[in-house]
Amino acid sequence: MVRRGLIREILVLLCLALLPALGQAFYFRDRISWRKPARQDEITVSQARSLTGTVMWLDARPDGEFAAGHIPGAKLLNAEHWDGLLPEVLNAWTPGQKVIVYCSKQSCDASHEVARRLREEANLKNVFVLEGGWEAWQESAK
Amino acid sequence: MKTKILELIAILVALALANTCRAGLKWEQTQIELHPEPGAATAVGTFKYKNTGDTLIHFKSITTSCGCTTAARKKDDVAPGEAGEITATFKVGASTGVQQKTVRVETDDAAAPVTVLALRAVIPQMLELRPSFVYWENSEPAKPKTIIVKAAKELHATSLKVTSSSNDFVTSVSSAAQNEFKIEVQPHDTAHSASAVLTVQPDSGGKPVYATARVVNPTISAQ
């Protein structure tokens, strides 16, 4: 009798605890998580550093951020000046060379967009995006 | 026993009510899709909000996912019952296709300190080159390679003019289908390195697009 009462009490409490949870789930239904899962074409700094052969680094950030500092040897290629910058990049590229694009932070889509266009429009293979971007590179250099 | 259960019920109901009656910004929408006109310099989205709570809300920061997008607010504090908006502007530049940018809004609202607003812009491409880069390795025969150009029907292009920045390549244009053209690119030889920017201009006007042609000598171009 006591046990049955206890179970009923537990069930009632669980049902009531569900109310605020459902309210919160409804209220936050259209909020997007800020953190995104890693994408398939992403490469970590340590993986990038361990690559053999010559790697072409491409900086997808705005001109000013590139001028303030960038990965040694990196070339600038952003959407703002795509037409003007792309020929120089393609003239420096060699067949089979790995290309790594980076941006300013993990949430920045610019590097993914540059990588997509290089693959789809210029037909380049072996194009990757640096996970964590410029900040991850700087952190690894400390 | 009954009194205990009633007390617990009262506590849980109070908690549930406290959760739903808290201060907070209610957004009209957190995702916007834009379809700017061909050639538009910017795509602008407006995210409207209202403070449905009973305390003042302060914007701590508003950041965008890349340098190509800016976000502006008219006020730093939102009083209870007050409405407002955040304007997100995406600078189109040479971007094409579907562009997804985000705006991260941080407030002092303890219940929902961070809201991410998503701006999706579909940028029409008037001339699409596939591929926009053709190359020959120096051991390869100097045979022509093809670039297919798809023109948007709004462009009303009936022919294309292709100009090479270098005499090392010759080009020819032919019509492949309705609103589709074929550019054949051929180097004079593949014995030495060469490169050219090909400027593709539709006869109906509008912005030109560019392709790159190259004869690659790996021993010279490898860094």
Contacts between the chains, C-beta under 8 A, distances in Angstrom:
chain1	res1	chain2	res2	distance
A	5	B	1	7.0
A	9	B	5	6.1
A	12	B	5	6.7
A	12	B	9	7.6
A	13	B	8	6.3
A	13	B	12	7.4
A	16	B	8	7.7
A	16	B	9	6.2
A	16	B	12	4.3
A	16	B	13	7.4
A	16	B	16	7.9
A	17	B	12	6.5
A	19	B	12	7.1
A	19	B	13	7.8
A	19	B	16	4.7
A	20	B	12	7.6
A	20	B	15	5.8
A	20	B	16	4.3
A	20	B	19	4.7
A	20	B	20	8.0
A	23	B	16	6.2
A	23	B	19	5.7
A	23	B	20	5.2
A	24	B	19	6.3
A	27	B	20	7.4
A	27	B	24	8.0
A	28	B	112	7.2
A	30	B	27	7.6
A	30	B	29	7.7
A	30	B	30	5.1
A	30	B	31	7.4
A	31	B	30	6.8
A	31	B	112	7.2
A	31	B	115	6.2
A	31	B	116	7.0
A	32	B	30	6.9
A	32	B	31	7.9
A	32	B	102	7.6
A	32	B	116	4.4
A	32	B	118	6.2
A	33	B	116	7.7
A	34	B	104	6.4
A	34	B	114	6.2
A	34	B	116	5.5
A	54	B	222	5.9
A	54	B	223	5.5
A	61	B	67	6.3
A	62	B	67	3.7
A	62	B	68	7.4
A	64	B	67	7.9
A	65	B	67	6.6
A	73	B	223	7.4
A	78	B	68	8.0
A	78	B	93	8.0
A	79	B	68	6.3
A	79	B	93	5.0
A	79	B	94	5.7
A	79	B	95	4.4
A	80	B	68	6.5
A	80	B	91	6.9
A	80	B	93	4.1
A	80	B	94	7.0
A	81	B	93	7.4
A	81	B	94	7.2
A	82	B	93	7.0
A	82	B	94	3.7
A	82	B	95	7.7
A	83	B	94	5.5
A	83	B	209	7.6
A	83	B	210	5.1
A	86	B	132	7.7
A	86	B	210	7.3
A	86	B	212	6.8
A	87	B	195	7.5
A	87	B	197	4.9
A	87	B	210	7.2
A	87	B	212	5.0
A	90	B	133	5.3
A	90	B	135	8.0
A	90	B	195	7.8
A	90	B	212	4.5
A	90	B	214	6.5
A	91	B	195	5.0
A	91	B	212	7.3
A	91	B	214	6.5
A	91	B	221	7.6
A	92	B	221	6.7
A	92	B	223	7.4
A	93	B	221	7.6
A	94	B	216	6.3
A	94	B	218	5.1
A	94	B	221	5.0
A	94	B	222	5.2
A	95	B	135	7.2
A	95	B	137	6.1
A	95	B	216	6.2
A	95	B	218	6.9
A	97	B	222	7.9
A	103	B	66	6.8
A	104	B	66	7.4
A	104	B	67	7.4
A	107	B	65	5.1
A	107	B	102	6.8
A	107	B	104	7.6
A	108	B	65	5.5
A	108	B	66	4.8
A	109	B	65	5.8
A	109	B	66	6.2
A	109	B	99	7.8
A	109	B	100	6.1
A	109	B	101	6.7
A	109	B	102	7.9
A	110	B	66	4.6
A	110	B	67	7.6
A	110	B	68	6.8
A	113	B	95	7.1
A	113	B	99	7.1
A	117	B	96	7.8
A	121	B	129	6.9
A	121	B	130	7.1
A	121	B	131	6.5
A	121	B	132	4.6
A	121	B	133	7.7
A	122	B	131	6.0
A	122	B	132	5.4
A	122	B	133	4.0
A	122	B	212	7.7
A	123	B	130	8.0
A	123	B	131	3.9
A	123	B	133	6.2
A	124	B	133	7.4
